[in-house]
Amino acid sequence: MSAVLAGPANSVIAMPLREQIGANNPPEPTPFDLSASAIGDLVMEASNWLDGSGVQSEADAEAVSKLIDMLRKEIKTADERRVAENKPFDDGKAEVQARYAPLIADTKSVKGAAVLAIETAKAALAPWLRKKDDEQRAAAVEARRKADEEAAAAVEAIRAARQGEPDLEARVAAEALLTQAKQSEADANRAESAKAHAKGGTRAIGLRTVWKGEVTDANAFAKWVWSNRNAELLAFLADLARREVAAGMKTIPGVTITDEKVL
Protein backbone atom coordinates (compact mmCIF):
# COMPACT_ATOMS: atom_id res chain seq x y z
CA MET A 1 0.00 0.00 0.00
CA SER A 2 1.07 3.61 -0.46
CA ALA A 3 -0.17 7.08 0.36
CA VAL A 4 0.13 10.08 -1.98
CA LEU A 5 1.52 13.32 -0.56
CA ALA A 6 0.90 16.58 -2.39
CA GLY A 7 4.01 18.69 -3.02
CA PRO A 8 4.69 22.10 -4.57
CA ALA A 9 3.37 22.84 -8.06
CA ASN A 10 0.91 19.98 -7.91
CA SER A 11 3.69 17.37 -7.66
CA VAL A 12 3.08 14.15 -5.75
CA ILE A 13 5.29 11.83 -3.80
CA ALA A 14 4.31 8.20 -3.26
CA MET A 15 4.76 7.42 0.42
CA PRO A 16 5.09 3.72 1.26
CA LEU A 17 3.25 2.63 4.40
CA ARG A 18 4.28 -0.13 6.72
CA GLU A 19 2.22 -3.23 6.17
CA GLN A 20 1.08 -4.38 9.59
CA ILE A 21 2.16 -7.98 10.10
CA GLY A 22 1.11 -7.70 13.71
CA ALA A 23 -0.16 -4.83 15.78
CA ASN A 24 2.94 -4.91 17.98
CA ASN A 25 5.49 -6.15 15.41
CA PRO A 26 5.63 -3.85 12.34
CA PRO A 27 8.48 -4.44 9.84
CA GLU A 28 11.52 -2.21 10.06
CA PRO A 29 11.37 0.68 7.58
CA THR A 30 13.70 0.38 4.59
CA PRO A 31 16.24 3.11 3.80
CA PHE A 32 13.91 4.25 1.02
CA ASP A 33 10.99 4.41 3.46
CA LEU A 34 13.04 6.61 5.77
CA SER A 35 13.98 9.03 3.00
CA ALA A 36 10.48 9.06 1.55
CA SER A 37 9.00 9.89 4.94
CA ALA A 38 11.52 12.61 5.79
CA ILE A 39 11.35 14.24 2.35
CA GLY A 40 7.58 13.96 2.29
CA ASP A 41 7.30 15.92 5.54
CA LEU A 42 9.63 18.62 4.22
CA VAL A 43 7.77 18.81 0.90
CA MET A 44 4.54 19.32 2.80
CA GLU A 45 6.15 22.16 4.74
CA ALA A 46 7.45 23.71 1.51
CA SER A 47 3.98 23.52 -0.02
CA ASN A 48 2.63 25.49 2.95
CA TRP A 49 5.01 28.31 2.09
CA LEU A 50 3.91 28.24 -1.54
CA ASP A 51 0.24 28.31 -0.56
CA GLY A 52 0.71 31.07 2.03
CA SER A 53 1.67 34.71 1.74
CA GLY A 54 5.38 34.00 1.35
CA VAL A 55 8.27 35.33 3.41
CA GLN A 56 7.21 38.40 5.38
CA SER A 57 9.81 38.69 8.13
CA GLU A 58 13.35 37.83 9.17
CA ALA A 59 11.97 34.87 11.10
CA ASP A 60 10.19 33.63 7.99
CA ALA A 61 13.37 34.00 5.97
CA GLU A 62 15.34 32.01 8.53
CA ALA A 63 12.66 29.31 8.59
CA VAL A 64 12.72 28.95 4.80
CA SER A 65 16.52 28.97 4.79
CA LYS A 66 16.50 26.17 7.37
CA LEU A 67 13.95 24.25 5.28
CA ILE A 68 16.18 24.49 2.22
CA ASP A 69 19.15 23.27 4.26
CA MET A 70 17.15 20.32 5.59
CA LEU A 71 15.98 19.40 2.09
CA ARG A 72 19.54 19.51 0.79
CA LYS A 73 20.69 17.23 3.60
CA GLU A 74 17.85 14.80 2.96
CA ILE A 75 18.68 14.78 -0.75
CA LYS A 76 22.30 13.95 0.11
CA THR A 77 21.22 11.21 2.51
CA ALA A 78 18.74 9.75 0.01
CA ASP A 79 21.39 9.74 -2.71
CA GLU A 80 23.83 7.94 -0.41
CA ARG A 81 21.14 5.35 0.31
CA ARG A 82 20.46 5.00 -3.41
CA VAL A 83 24.15 4.40 -4.09
CA ALA A 84 24.34 1.83 -1.30
CA GLU A 85 21.23 0.03 -2.57
CA ASN A 86 22.60 0.02 -6.12
CA LYS A 87 26.06 -1.21 -5.14
CA PRO A 88 25.39 -4.97 -5.38
CA PHE A 89 23.90 -4.47 -8.85
CA ASP A 90 26.72 -2.15 -9.94
CA ASP A 91 29.35 -4.58 -8.65
CA GLY A 92 27.64 -7.46 -10.44
CA LYS A 93 27.42 -5.50 -13.67
CA ALA A 94 31.06 -4.45 -13.41
CA GLU A 95 32.12 -8.07 -12.88
CA VAL A 96 30.17 -9.22 -15.94
CA GLN A 97 31.59 -6.36 -18.01
CA ALA A 98 35.12 -7.23 -16.91
CA ARG A 99 34.67 -10.88 -17.91
CA TYR A 100 33.33 -10.09 -21.35
CA ALA A 101 35.62 -7.14 -22.15
CA PRO A 102 38.62 -9.28 -23.25
CA LEU A 103 36.33 -11.01 -25.71
CA ILE A 104 34.07 -8.36 -27.25
CA ALA A 105 34.86 -4.87 -25.86
CA ASP A 106 35.09 -2.19 -28.53
CA THR A 107 35.98 1.12 -26.93
CA LYS A 108 38.78 3.65 -27.27
CA SER A 109 40.62 2.10 -24.33
CA VAL A 110 39.81 -1.61 -24.71
CA LYS A 111 39.34 -3.88 -27.72
CA GLY A 112 38.37 -7.50 -27.24
CA ALA A 113 39.97 -10.43 -29.02
CA ALA A 114 37.02 -10.91 -31.39
CA VAL A 115 37.04 -7.22 -32.35
CA LEU A 116 40.80 -7.28 -32.98
CA ALA A 117 40.39 -10.45 -35.04
CA ILE A 118 37.74 -8.77 -37.21
CA GLU A 119 40.03 -5.77 -37.72
CA THR A 120 42.88 -8.10 -38.71
CA ALA A 121 40.62 -9.99 -41.13
CA LYS A 122 39.37 -6.73 -42.66
CA ALA A 123 42.94 -5.51 -43.11
CA ALA A 124 43.72 -8.71 -45.02
CA LEU A 125 40.53 -8.54 -47.11
CA ALA A 126 40.55 -4.81 -47.97
CA PRO A 127 43.40 -4.85 -50.57
CA TRP A 128 41.74 -7.67 -52.51
CA LEU A 129 38.37 -5.90 -52.47
CA ARG A 130 39.99 -2.64 -53.62
CA LYS A 131 41.67 -4.52 -56.49
CA LYS A 132 38.36 -6.12 -57.42
CA ASP A 133 36.63 -2.74 -57.20
CA ASP A 134 39.25 -1.16 -59.49
CA GLU A 135 38.73 -3.95 -62.02
CA GLN A 136 34.95 -3.55 -61.87
CA ARG A 137 35.22 0.23 -62.33
CA ALA A 138 37.48 -0.26 -65.36
CA ALA A 139 35.05 -2.81 -66.81
CA ALA A 140 32.18 -0.39 -66.23
CA VAL A 141 34.01 2.39 -68.10
CA GLU A 142 34.63 0.05 -71.03
CA ALA A 143 31.02 -1.18 -71.00
CA ARG A 144 29.74 2.40 -71.06
CA ARG A 145 32.07 3.28 -73.94
CA LYS A 146 30.84 0.28 -75.91
CA ALA A 147 27.19 1.08 -75.19
CA ASP A 148 27.61 4.71 -76.30
CA GLU A 149 29.36 3.68 -79.51
CA GLU A 150 26.72 1.08 -80.37
CA ALA A 151 23.91 3.53 -79.62
CA ALA A 152 25.48 6.12 -81.94
CA ALA A 153 25.96 3.50 -84.66
CA ALA A 154 22.34 2.34 -84.35
CA VAL A 155 21.02 5.91 -84.62
CA GLU A 156 23.16 6.52 -87.69
CA ALA A 157 22.06 3.23 -89.31
CA ILE A 158 18.36 4.03 -88.76
CA ARG A 159 18.83 7.54 -90.16
CA ALA A 160 20.58 6.15 -93.26
CA ALA A 161 17.93 3.45 -93.77
CA ARG A 162 15.18 6.09 -93.81
CA GLN A 163 16.83 8.13 -96.57
CA GLY A 164 16.30 7.45 -100.30
CA GLU A 165 14.46 4.40 -101.54
CA PRO A 166 13.05 2.01 -98.94
CA ASP A 167 15.67 -0.62 -98.11
CA LEU A 168 14.27 -3.49 -96.02
CA GLU A 169 17.65 -5.14 -95.42
CA ALA A 170 19.16 -1.87 -94.21
CA ARG A 171 16.22 -1.27 -91.90
CA VAL A 172 16.45 -4.81 -90.46
CA ALA A 173 20.18 -4.34 -89.92
CA ALA A 174 19.58 -0.97 -88.22
CA GLU A 175 16.98 -2.49 -85.89
CA ALA A 176 19.43 -5.27 -85.01
CA LEU A 177 22.03 -2.63 -84.14
CA LEU A 178 19.46 -0.83 -81.98
CA THR A 179 18.60 -4.06 -80.12
CA GLN A 180 22.28 -4.71 -79.48
CA ALA A 181 22.77 -1.12 -78.32
CA LYS A 182 19.95 -1.51 -75.78
CA GLN A 183 21.52 -4.72 -74.47
CA SER A 184 24.90 -3.00 -74.15
CA GLU A 185 23.21 -0.12 -72.29
CA ALA A 186 21.76 -2.61 -69.79
CA ASP A 187 25.16 -4.30 -69.43
CA ALA A 188 26.80 -0.92 -68.77
CA ASN A 189 24.20 -0.08 -66.11
CA ARG A 190 24.84 -3.39 -64.34
CA ALA A 191 28.59 -2.92 -64.52
CA GLU A 192 28.33 0.58 -63.03
CA SER A 193 26.19 -0.63 -60.13
CA ALA A 194 28.32 -3.70 -59.36
CA LYS A 195 30.11 -3.69 -56.00
CA ALA A 196 33.13 -5.64 -54.81
CA HIS A 197 31.95 -8.18 -52.23
CA ALA A 198 33.20 -11.24 -50.38
CA LYS A 199 30.30 -13.66 -49.83
CA GLY A 200 31.74 -16.28 -47.51
CA GLY A 201 29.22 -15.81 -44.69
CA THR A 202 25.54 -15.09 -44.15
CA ARG A 203 26.16 -11.45 -45.01
CA ALA A 204 28.37 -10.26 -47.84
CA ILE A 205 31.27 -8.02 -46.85
CA GLY A 206 32.15 -5.16 -49.13
CA LEU A 207 33.78 -1.78 -49.34
CA ARG A 208 31.73 1.24 -48.30
CA THR A 209 32.19 4.85 -49.24
CA VAL A 210 33.04 7.22 -46.40
CA TRP A 211 32.82 10.95 -47.09
CA LYS A 212 35.06 13.28 -45.10
CA GLY A 213 35.03 17.06 -44.98
CA GLU A 214 38.08 19.24 -44.32
CA VAL A 215 37.81 23.01 -43.90
CA THR A 216 40.35 24.62 -46.21
CA ASP A 217 38.81 28.13 -46.30
CA ALA A 218 37.35 29.06 -42.91
CA ASN A 219 35.93 32.38 -44.11
CA ALA A 220 34.10 30.82 -47.07
CA PHE A 221 32.75 28.04 -44.89
CA ALA A 222 31.64 30.50 -42.19
CA LYS A 223 29.69 32.47 -44.82
CA TRP A 224 28.02 29.27 -46.02
CA VAL A 225 27.10 28.31 -42.43
CA TRP A 226 25.69 31.80 -41.81
CA SER A 227 23.45 31.50 -44.89
CA ASN A 228 22.50 27.83 -44.66
CA ARG A 229 22.77 26.79 -40.99
CA ASN A 230 22.03 30.10 -39.29
CA ALA A 231 19.97 28.70 -36.39
CA GLU A 232 22.61 26.12 -35.48
CA LEU A 233 25.35 28.75 -35.71
CA LEU A 234 23.48 31.18 -33.46
CA ALA A 235 22.81 28.42 -30.92
CA PHE A 236 26.51 27.51 -30.92
CA LEU A 237 27.56 31.15 -30.49
CA ALA A 238 25.06 31.64 -27.65
CA ASP A 239 26.38 28.57 -25.85
CA LEU A 240 29.97 29.68 -26.40
CA ALA A 241 29.16 33.13 -24.98
CA ARG A 242 27.52 31.55 -21.91
CA ARG A 243 30.57 29.39 -21.27
CA GLU A 244 33.00 32.29 -21.70
CA VAL A 245 31.03 34.48 -19.29
CA ALA A 246 30.73 31.63 -16.79
CA ALA A 247 34.51 31.22 -17.01
CA GLY A 248 34.99 34.84 -15.97
CA MET A 249 34.95 36.95 -19.13
CA LYS A 250 33.42 40.36 -18.41
CA THR A 251 33.78 41.99 -21.84
CA ILE A 252 33.16 40.24 -25.17
CA PRO A 253 32.52 42.15 -28.44
CA GLY A 254 28.93 41.66 -29.54
CA VAL A 255 27.82 40.17 -26.21
CA THR A 256 25.79 42.02 -23.59
CA ILE A 257 26.81 40.82 -20.13
CA THR A 258 24.51 41.41 -17.16
CA ASP A 259 24.53 40.22 -13.58
CA GLU A 260 21.67 38.69 -11.62
CA LYS A 261 21.32 37.67 -7.99
CA VAL A 262 20.11 34.08 -7.57
CA LEU A 263 19.97 31.58 -4.72
C-alpha positions as CSV (number, residue, x, y, z in Angstrom):
1,M,0.0,0.0,0.0
2,S,1.1,3.6,-0.5
3,A,-0.2,7.1,0.4
4,V,0.1,10.1,-2.0
5,L,1.5,13.3,-0.6
6,A,0.9,16.6,-2.4
7,G,4.0,18.7,-3.0
8,P,4.7,22.1,-4.6
9,A,3.4,22.8,-8.1
10,N,0.9,20.0,-7.9
11,S,3.7,17.4,-7.7
12,V,3.1,14.2,-5.7
13,I,5.3,11.8,-3.8
14,A,4.3,8.2,-3.3
15,M,4.8,7.4,0.4
16,P,5.1,3.7,1.3
17,L,3.2,2.6,4.4
18,R,4.3,-0.1,6.7
19,E,2.2,-3.2,6.2
20,Q,1.1,-4.4,9.6
21,I,2.2,-8.0,10.1
22,G,1.1,-7.7,13.7
23,A,-0.2,-4.8,15.8
24,N,2.9,-4.9,18.0
25,N,5.5,-6.1,15.4
26,P,5.6,-3.9,12.3
27,P,8.5,-4.4,9.8
28,E,11.5,-2.2,10.1
29,P,11.4,0.7,7.6
30,T,13.7,0.4,4.6
31,P,16.2,3.1,3.8
32,F,13.9,4.2,1.0
33,D,11.0,4.4,3.5
34,L,13.0,6.6,5.8
35,S,14.0,9.0,3.0
36,A,10.5,9.1,1.5
37,S,9.0,9.9,4.9
38,A,11.5,12.6,5.8
39,I,11.4,14.2,2.4
40,G,7.6,14.0,2.3
41,D,7.3,15.9,5.5
42,L,9.6,18.6,4.2
43,V,7.8,18.8,0.9
44,M,4.5,19.3,2.8
45,E,6.2,22.2,4.7
46,A,7.5,23.7,1.5
47,S,4.0,23.5,0.0
48,N,2.6,25.5,2.9
49,W,5.0,28.3,2.1
50,L,3.9,28.2,-1.5
51,D,0.2,28.3,-0.6
52,G,0.7,31.1,2.0
53,S,1.7,34.7,1.7
54,G,5.4,34.0,1.4
55,V,8.3,35.3,3.4
56,Q,7.2,38.4,5.4
57,S,9.8,38.7,8.1
58,E,13.3,37.8,9.2
59,A,12.0,34.9,11.1
60,D,10.2,33.6,8.0
61,A,13.4,34.0,6.0
62,E,15.3,32.0,8.5
63,A,12.7,29.3,8.6
64,V,12.7,28.9,4.8
65,S,16.5,29.0,4.8
66,K,16.5,26.2,7.4
67,L,14.0,24.2,5.3
68,I,16.2,24.5,2.2
69,D,19.1,23.3,4.3
70,M,17.2,20.3,5.6
71,L,16.0,19.4,2.1
72,R,19.5,19.5,0.8
73,K,20.7,17.2,3.6
74,E,17.9,14.8,3.0
75,I,18.7,14.8,-0.8
76,K,22.3,13.9,0.1
77,T,21.2,11.2,2.5
78,A,18.7,9.7,0.0
79,D,21.4,9.7,-2.7
80,E,23.8,7.9,-0.4
81,R,21.1,5.4,0.3
82,R,20.5,5.0,-3.4
83,V,24.2,4.4,-4.1
84,A,24.3,1.8,-1.3
85,E,21.2,0.0,-2.6
86,N,22.6,0.0,-6.1
87,K,26.1,-1.2,-5.1
88,P,25.4,-5.0,-5.4
89,F,23.9,-4.5,-8.9
90,D,26.7,-2.1,-9.9
91,D,29.3,-4.6,-8.6
92,G,27.6,-7.5,-10.4
93,K,27.4,-5.5,-13.7
94,A,31.1,-4.5,-13.4
95,E,32.1,-8.1,-12.9
96,V,30.2,-9.2,-15.9
97,Q,31.6,-6.4,-18.0
98,A,35.1,-7.2,-16.9
99,R,34.7,-10.9,-17.9
100,Y,33.3,-10.1,-21.4
101,A,35.6,-7.1,-22.1
102,P,38.6,-9.3,-23.2
103,L,36.3,-11.0,-25.7
104,I,34.1,-8.4,-27.3
105,A,34.9,-4.9,-25.9
106,D,35.1,-2.2,-28.5
107,T,36.0,1.1,-26.9
108,K,38.8,3.6,-27.3
109,S,40.6,2.1,-24.3
110,V,39.8,-1.6,-24.7
111,K,39.3,-3.9,-27.7
112,G,38.4,-7.5,-27.2
113,A,40.0,-10.4,-29.0
114,A,37.0,-10.9,-31.4
115,V,37.0,-7.2,-32.4
116,L,40.8,-7.3,-33.0
117,A,40.4,-10.5,-35.0
118,I,37.7,-8.8,-37.2
119,E,40.0,-5.8,-37.7
120,T,42.9,-8.1,-38.7
121,A,40.6,-10.0,-41.1
122,K,39.4,-6.7,-42.7
123,A,42.9,-5.5,-43.1
124,A,43.7,-8.7,-45.0
125,L,40.5,-8.5,-47.1
126,A,40.6,-4.8,-48.0
127,P,43.4,-4.8,-50.6
128,W,41.7,-7.7,-52.5
129,L,38.4,-5.9,-52.5
130,R,40.0,-2.6,-53.6
131,K,41.7,-4.5,-56.5
132,K,38.4,-6.1,-57.4
133,D,36.6,-2.7,-57.2
134,D,39.2,-1.2,-59.5
135,E,38.7,-4.0,-62.0
136,Q,35.0,-3.5,-61.9
137,R,35.2,0.2,-62.3
138,A,37.5,-0.3,-65.4
139,A,35.1,-2.8,-66.8
140,A,32.2,-0.4,-66.2
141,V,34.0,2.4,-68.1
142,E,34.6,0.1,-71.0
143,A,31.0,-1.2,-71.0
144,R,29.7,2.4,-71.1
145,R,32.1,3.3,-73.9
146,K,30.8,0.3,-75.9
147,A,27.2,1.1,-75.2
148,D,27.6,4.7,-76.3
149,E,29.4,3.7,-79.5
150,E,26.7,1.1,-80.4
151,A,23.9,3.5,-79.6
152,A,25.5,6.1,-81.9
153,A,26.0,3.5,-84.7
154,A,22.3,2.3,-84.4
155,V,21.0,5.9,-84.6
156,E,23.2,6.5,-87.7
157,A,22.1,3.2,-89.3
158,I,18.4,4.0,-88.8
159,R,18.8,7.5,-90.2
160,A,20.6,6.2,-93.3
161,A,17.9,3.5,-93.8
162,R,15.2,6.1,-93.8
163,Q,16.8,8.1,-96.6
164,G,16.3,7.5,-100.3
165,E,14.5,4.4,-101.5
166,P,13.0,2.0,-98.9
167,D,15.7,-0.6,-98.1
168,L,14.3,-3.5,-96.0
169,E,17.7,-5.1,-95.4
170,A,19.2,-1.9,-94.2
171,R,16.2,-1.3,-91.9
172,V,16.4,-4.8,-90.5
173,A,20.2,-4.3,-89.9
174,A,19.6,-1.0,-88.2
175,E,17.0,-2.5,-85.9
176,A,19.4,-5.3,-85.0
177,L,22.0,-2.6,-84.1
178,L,19.5,-0.8,-82.0
179,T,18.6,-4.1,-80.1
180,Q,22.3,-4.7,-79.5
181,A,22.8,-1.1,-78.3
182,K,20.0,-1.5,-75.8
183,Q,21.5,-4.7,-74.5
184,S,24.9,-3.0,-74.2
185,E,23.2,-0.1,-72.3
186,A,21.8,-2.6,-69.8
187,D,25.2,-4.3,-69.4
188,A,26.8,-0.9,-68.8
189,N,24.2,-0.1,-66.1
190,R,24.8,-3.4,-64.3
191,A,28.6,-2.9,-64.5
192,E,28.3,0.6,-63.0
193,S,26.2,-0.6,-60.1
194,A,28.3,-3.7,-59.4
195,K,30.1,-3.7,-56.0
196,A,33.1,-5.6,-54.8
197,H,32.0,-8.2,-52.2
198,A,33.2,-11.2,-50.4
199,K,30.3,-13.7,-49.8
200,G,31.7,-16.3,-47.5
201,G,29.2,-15.8,-44.7
202,T,25.5,-15.1,-44.2
203,R,26.2,-11.5,-45.0
204,A,28.4,-10.3,-47.8
205,I,31.3,-8.0,-46.8
206,G,32.1,-5.2,-49.1
207,L,33.8,-1.8,-49.3
208,R,31.7,1.2,-48.3
209,T,32.2,4.8,-49.2
210,V,33.0,7.2,-46.4
211,W,32.8,10.9,-47.1
212,K,35.1,13.3,-45.1
213,G,35.0,17.1,-45.0
214,E,38.1,19.2,-44.3
215,V,37.8,23.0,-43.9
216,T,40.3,24.6,-46.2
217,D,38.8,28.1,-46.3
218,A,37.3,29.1,-42.9
219,N,35.9,32.4,-44.1
220,A,34.1,30.8,-47.1
221,F,32.7,28.0,-44.9
222,A,31.6,30.5,-42.2
223,K,29.7,32.5,-44.8
224,W,28.0,29.3,-46.0
225,V,27.1,28.3,-42.4
226,W,25.7,31.8,-41.8
227,S,23.5,31.5,-44.9
228,N,22.5,27.8,-44.7
229,R,22.8,26.8,-41.0
230,N,22.0,30.1,-39.3
231,A,20.0,28.7,-36.4
232,E,22.6,26.1,-35.5
233,L,25.4,28.7,-35.7
234,L,23.5,31.2,-33.5
235,A,22.8,28.4,-30.9
236,F,26.5,27.5,-30.9
237,L,27.6,31.1,-30.5
238,A,25.1,31.6,-27.7
239,D,26.4,28.6,-25.9
240,L,30.0,29.7,-26.4
241,A,29.2,33.1,-25.0
242,R,27.5,31.6,-21.9
243,R,30.6,29.4,-21.3
244,E,33.0,32.3,-21.7
245,V,31.0,34.5,-19.3
246,A,30.7,31.6,-16.8
247,A,34.5,31.2,-17.0
248,G,35.0,34.8,-16.0
249,M,34.9,37.0,-19.1
250,K,33.4,40.4,-18.4
251,T,33.8,42.0,-21.8
252,I,33.2,40.2,-25.2
253,P,32.5,42.1,-28.4
254,G,28.9,41.7,-29.5
255,V,27.8,40.2,-26.2
256,T,25.8,42.0,-23.6
257,I,26.8,40.8,-20.1
258,T,24.5,41.4,-17.2
259,D,24.5,40.2,-13.6
260,E,21.7,38.7,-11.6
261,K,21.3,37.7,-8.0
262,V,20.1,34.1,-7.6
263,L,20.0,31.6,-4.7
